[in-house]
Amino acid sequence: FANGELSLATTNPDPDQLSAADLALLQRFAEVFDGGYARFLIFQRLERDRAAEQVRNRVSSMEHAGDLDGVVLQLRDALAALGIGFDDCGLQLMSQEGAAGESIAVRADSDEVIHTQVENWAGPVSAAWEKQEPVYRPDLEKEDRFGEADLLTSGIRSVVDVPFRYGTLALSSRQDKAFWPTDIETLQEFATAISGAY
């Protein structure tokens, strides 16, 4: 069917064990599943759109820089509601000059928003921002392109930075290969929502 296949396994070595009627029934199951899966994808898309709209609204309602804490908490809640697993999420904000900035982050299991001043965004944040493309590091233990081994000491294995107009939206996880391409697409939608409303 359009998004995959329906498989049937057996230990019976007889190649003629399935009749034409059996195969027709399996084909019908595949068609029914295909229709159901297509509806699932539509609902999934609507959920992503609604979550991005909530983030956009939160950014639009900002009155001062301190309101970014609420944006980060909204991001965390939206990502969790969509079933995207992560340990930390946040915004990596770049200064006008582009080198320094601030990290505003929250853990998945906490309401404490952590602000960290950054003197130099060299590495994945600046790479993502300059190229305007996501920079995904699926397993820091196996490949550490940007010298982020210090994250390993806190158990972080995978990190992704997705650029927006003023920096990157970042997610990290203690699990290797934690983020799927669809997760990164969702982050790109959120980054677009933040850029458009910031």
C-alpha positions as CSV (number, residue, x, y, z in Angstrom):
1,F,0.0,0.0,0.0
2,A,1.0,3.6,-0.3
3,N,3.0,4.0,2.9
4,G,4.3,0.5,3.5
5,E,3.4,-3.1,3.1
6,L,1.3,-5.7,4.9
7,S,3.4,-8.8,5.6
8,L,2.5,-12.4,6.5
9,A,5.0,-14.9,7.7
10,T,4.6,-18.6,8.1
11,T,6.8,-21.6,8.8
12,N,4.8,-23.7,6.2
13,P,7.2,-24.3,3.2
14,D,4.3,-24.9,0.8
15,P,4.4,-22.0,-1.8
16,D,0.7,-22.6,-2.6
17,Q,-0.6,-22.4,0.9
18,L,-2.5,-19.1,0.2
19,S,-5.3,-19.3,-2.3
20,A,-6.3,-16.4,-4.7
21,A,-9.2,-15.7,-2.2
22,D,-6.6,-15.4,0.7
23,L,-4.5,-13.0,-1.3
24,A,-7.5,-11.0,-2.3
25,L,-8.4,-10.7,1.4
26,L,-4.9,-9.6,2.3
27,Q,-5.1,-7.0,-0.4
28,R,-8.3,-5.7,1.0
29,F,-6.8,-5.5,4.5
30,A,-3.9,-3.5,3.0
31,E,-6.3,-1.1,1.3
32,V,-8.3,-0.6,4.5
33,F,-5.2,-0.1,6.5
34,D,-3.9,2.4,3.9
35,G,-7.0,4.5,4.2
36,G,-6.8,4.4,8.0
37,Y,-3.1,5.3,7.9
38,A,-3.8,8.2,5.5
39,R,-6.4,9.6,8.0
40,F,-3.8,9.1,10.9
41,L,-1.3,11.2,8.9
42,I,-3.9,14.0,8.4
43,F,-4.7,14.1,12.1
44,Q,-1.0,14.1,12.9
45,R,-0.5,17.0,10.6
46,L,-3.4,18.9,12.2
47,E,-1.9,18.3,15.7
48,R,1.5,19.6,14.5
49,D,-0.2,22.7,13.0
50,R,-2.1,23.3,16.2
51,A,1.0,23.0,18.3
52,A,2.9,25.4,16.0
53,E,0.1,27.9,16.2
54,Q,0.1,27.7,20.1
55,V,3.9,28.5,20.0
56,R,3.3,31.3,17.5
57,N,0.6,32.8,19.7
58,R,2.8,32.6,22.8
59,V,5.6,34.5,20.9
60,S,3.1,37.0,19.6
61,S,1.9,37.8,23.1
62,M,5.3,38.6,24.4
63,E,5.7,42.1,25.9
64,H,9.3,41.9,27.1
65,A,12.4,39.7,26.9
66,G,11.4,37.9,30.2
67,D,8.4,36.4,28.4
68,L,10.8,34.1,26.5
69,D,10.6,31.8,29.6
70,G,7.0,31.2,28.7
71,V,7.9,30.5,25.1
72,V,10.4,27.9,26.1
73,L,7.8,26.3,28.5
74,Q,5.2,26.3,25.6
75,L,7.8,24.7,23.3
76,R,8.4,21.9,25.9
77,D,4.7,21.3,26.4
78,A,4.0,21.3,22.6
79,L,6.8,18.8,21.9
80,A,5.8,16.5,24.7
81,A,2.1,16.6,23.5
82,L,3.3,15.5,20.1
83,G,5.2,12.6,21.6
84,I,8.6,13.8,20.7
85,G,11.0,12.4,23.3
86,F,13.7,14.7,24.7
87,D,15.5,15.6,27.9
88,D,16.1,19.3,27.3
89,C,14.8,21.9,24.9
90,G,15.5,25.6,24.5
91,L,16.3,28.6,22.5
92,Q,19.9,29.4,21.6
93,L,19.8,33.2,21.0
94,M,22.5,35.0,19.1
95,S,23.5,38.6,19.7
96,Q,23.3,41.1,16.9
97,E,27.0,40.5,16.2
98,G,26.4,36.7,16.0
99,A,29.2,35.4,18.2
100,A,27.8,35.7,21.7
101,G,24.3,35.2,23.1
102,E,22.1,33.4,25.6
103,S,20.8,29.9,26.1
104,I,17.2,29.7,27.5
105,A,16.4,26.0,28.3
106,V,14.2,23.8,30.3
107,R,14.3,20.1,31.1
108,A,11.4,17.9,30.0
109,D,10.6,17.1,33.7
110,S,11.0,20.6,35.2
111,D,9.4,24.0,35.1
112,E,12.7,25.7,36.0
113,V,13.9,27.8,33.0
114,I,17.7,28.0,32.9
115,H,19.4,31.1,31.5
116,T,23.1,30.8,30.5
117,Q,25.2,33.5,28.9
118,V,27.3,32.3,26.0
119,E,30.5,34.1,25.0
120,N,30.9,32.3,21.6
121,W,28.4,30.2,19.7
122,A,31.2,28.6,17.6
123,G,30.2,25.1,16.6
124,P,26.8,23.6,15.8
125,V,24.7,26.6,16.8
126,S,26.6,29.0,14.5
127,A,26.8,26.3,11.8
128,A,23.0,25.8,11.9
129,W,22.4,29.5,11.9
130,E,24.8,30.4,9.2
131,K,23.6,27.6,6.8
132,Q,20.0,28.0,7.9
133,E,19.8,24.2,8.1
134,P,19.3,21.8,11.0
135,V,22.5,20.4,12.5
136,Y,21.8,17.0,14.0
137,R,24.3,15.0,16.0
138,P,22.6,11.6,16.5
139,D,25.3,10.0,18.7
140,L,27.9,12.2,20.4
141,E,29.5,9.1,21.8
142,K,30.3,7.8,18.3
143,E,30.9,11.1,16.5
144,D,31.7,14.4,18.1
145,R,32.1,16.8,15.1
146,F,31.9,19.9,17.2
147,G,33.8,19.0,20.4
148,E,30.7,18.6,22.6
149,A,32.1,15.8,24.7
150,D,31.3,17.8,27.8
151,L,27.6,17.1,27.1
152,L,28.4,13.4,27.4
153,T,29.3,13.9,31.1
154,S,25.7,14.8,31.7
155,G,24.5,11.8,29.8
156,I,23.4,13.6,26.6
157,R,23.9,11.5,23.5
158,S,21.9,13.2,20.7
159,V,21.4,16.9,20.0
160,V,19.7,18.9,17.2
161,D,19.8,22.6,16.5
162,V,17.2,24.0,14.1
163,P,17.8,27.6,13.0
164,F,15.3,30.5,13.2
165,R,15.8,34.2,12.7
166,Y,17.6,34.9,16.0
167,G,19.4,31.7,16.8
168,T,18.4,28.0,17.0
169,L,15.7,25.9,18.6
170,A,17.6,23.0,20.3
171,L,16.6,19.6,21.6
172,S,18.8,17.1,23.4
173,S,18.3,13.6,24.6
174,R,20.2,11.0,26.7
175,Q,19.2,8.4,24.0
176,D,21.2,8.0,20.9
177,K,19.5,8.6,17.6
178,A,16.6,10.1,19.5
179,F,15.2,12.3,16.8
180,W,13.5,11.1,13.6
181,P,13.3,13.2,10.4
182,T,9.6,13.9,11.2
183,D,10.7,15.3,14.6
184,I,13.2,17.6,12.9
185,E,10.5,18.7,10.4
186,T,8.3,19.6,13.4
187,L,11.1,21.6,14.9
188,Q,11.5,23.5,11.6
189,E,7.8,24.3,11.7
190,F,8.1,25.6,15.3
191,A,11.2,27.6,14.3
192,T,9.3,29.2,11.4
193,A,6.4,30.0,13.9
194,I,8.9,31.6,16.3
195,S,10.7,33.6,13.5
196,G,7.4,34.9,12.1
197,A,6.1,36.1,15.5
198,Y,9.3,37.2,17.2
